[in-house]
């Protein structure tokens, strides 16, 4: 799970995914009523008082790991789960009530994070990652 390839450009995907999740996780605590507990309650998720900080904590932790390229594949798994739940809970109603194109417009960041996390699960952290330093699958 620590093995990664020597691709240098993977850092671009890591930066995109890591910064977005880290930022969103922090905002779940800073703006709990709008983006954390309150948002989770509004969309009808069970036990929002637990789930908001729980998800926010995972976003901060996994976003940081992705940015560092440490345990990148492990970190991508909870991020994938978060995005699947986010799309299912927030975009299904949009699809049903406002149509396909409105749903696609509203979920563009969700799809980018889902696919970016899937990429990292498949490829690992790349050349400029701590995973790469640990596993050294290539010669520098």
C-alpha positions in Angstrom: 0.0 0.0 0.0 3.0 2.4 0.4 4.4 1.5 -3.1 4.0 4.2 -5.6 5.3 4.9 -9.1 7.9 7.5 -10.1 5.4 9.9 -11.7 6.3 13.5 -10.7 3.0 15.0 -11.8 0.9 13.1 -9.3 1.7 15.9 -6.9 -0.8 18.1 -8.9 -3.7 15.7 -8.0 -2.4 15.4 -4.4 -2.4 19.2 -4.0 -5.9 19.5 -5.5 -7.4 16.7 -3.4 -5.5 17.4 -0.2 -6.1 21.2 -0.1 -9.8 20.8 -0.8 -10.4 18.1 1.8 -8.2 19.9 4.4 -10.0 23.2 3.9 -13.5 21.6 3.9 -12.7 19.7 7.1 -11.5 22.8 8.9 -14.6 24.7 7.7 -16.8 22.0 9.2 -15.5 23.1 12.6 -15.3 26.9 11.9 -18.7 27.1 10.4 -20.4 24.2 12.1 -24.0 25.5 11.7 -23.6 26.1 7.9 -21.1 23.3 6.9 -20.8 20.9 9.7 -23.5 19.7 12.2 -26.1 22.1 10.9 -25.6 21.0 7.3 -25.7 17.3 8.2 -28.9 17.9 10.2 -30.5 19.8 7.3 -29.9 17.0 4.8 -31.2 14.5 7.3 -28.1 12.5 8.2 -28.4 10.6 11.4 -26.7 11.9 14.6 -25.3 15.1 13.0 -23.7 16.2 16.3 -21.4 13.2 16.0 -21.2 12.8 12.2 -20.2 16.5 11.5 -17.0 16.5 13.6 -16.3 12.9 12.7 -16.3 13.6 8.9 -14.5 16.9 9.4 -11.8 15.1 11.4 -11.4 12.6 8.6 -11.2 15.3 6.0 -8.5 17.1 8.0 -6.5 14.0 8.7 -6.8 12.4 5.3 -6.3 15.7 3.5 -3.1 16.3 5.4 -1.9 12.8 4.6 -2.6 13.2 0.9 -0.7 16.6 0.9 2.3 14.9 2.5 2.0 11.8 0.3 2.0 9.7 3.4 -0.2 6.5 3.4 -1.8 8.1 0.3 -3.7 5.0 -0.7 -5.0 4.5 2.8 -6.1 8.1 3.1 -7.9 7.9 -0.3 -10.3 5.2 1.0 -12.2 7.3 3.5 -12.2 10.3 1.1 -13.8 8.1 -1.5 -16.5 7.1 1.0 -17.1 10.7 2.0 -17.6 11.7 -1.6 -20.0 8.8 -2.4 -22.1 9.7 0.6 -22.0 13.4 -0.3 -23.1 12.8 -3.9 -25.8 10.4 -2.8 -27.2 12.6 0.0 -27.0 16.0 -1.7 -27.2 15.4 -5.4 -29.9 12.8 -5.7 -32.6 15.3 -4.8 -31.2 17.9 -7.2 -31.3 15.2 -10.0 -34.9 14.3 -9.1 -36.2 17.9 -8.7 -34.1 20.0 -11.0 -32.7 17.6 -13.6 -29.4 16.1 -14.9 -27.6 19.3 -15.9 -28.3 21.1 -12.7 -27.1 18.1 -10.8 -23.9 17.9 -12.9 -23.3 21.7 -12.4 -23.8 21.4 -8.6 -21.6 18.3 -8.3 -18.5 19.3 -10.3 -16.3 19.6 -7.2 -17.7 16.4 -5.8 -16.8 14.5 -9.0 -13.3 16.0 -9.1 -12.7 14.9 -5.5 -14.2 11.5 -6.1 -12.1 10.9 -9.2 -9.0 12.5 -7.8 -9.2 10.2 -4.7 -9.7 7.2 -6.9 -6.6 8.2 -8.9 -4.6 8.4 -5.7 -5.9 5.0 -4.5 -4.8 3.4 -7.8 -1.5 5.3 -8.3 -0.3 6.2 -4.9 1.5 9.4 -3.9 4.0 9.7 -6.8 7.6 10.7 -6.9 7.4 13.6 -4.5 5.7 11.8 -1.6 6.7 10.4 1.7 5.4 7.1 0.5 8.0 7.3 -2.3 10.7 8.1 0.2 9.8 5.1 2.3 9.3 2.5 -0.5 11.8 3.8 -3.0 10.5 1.9 -6.0 12.7 3.7 -8.4 16.3 5.1 -8.5 16.7 8.9 -8.3 
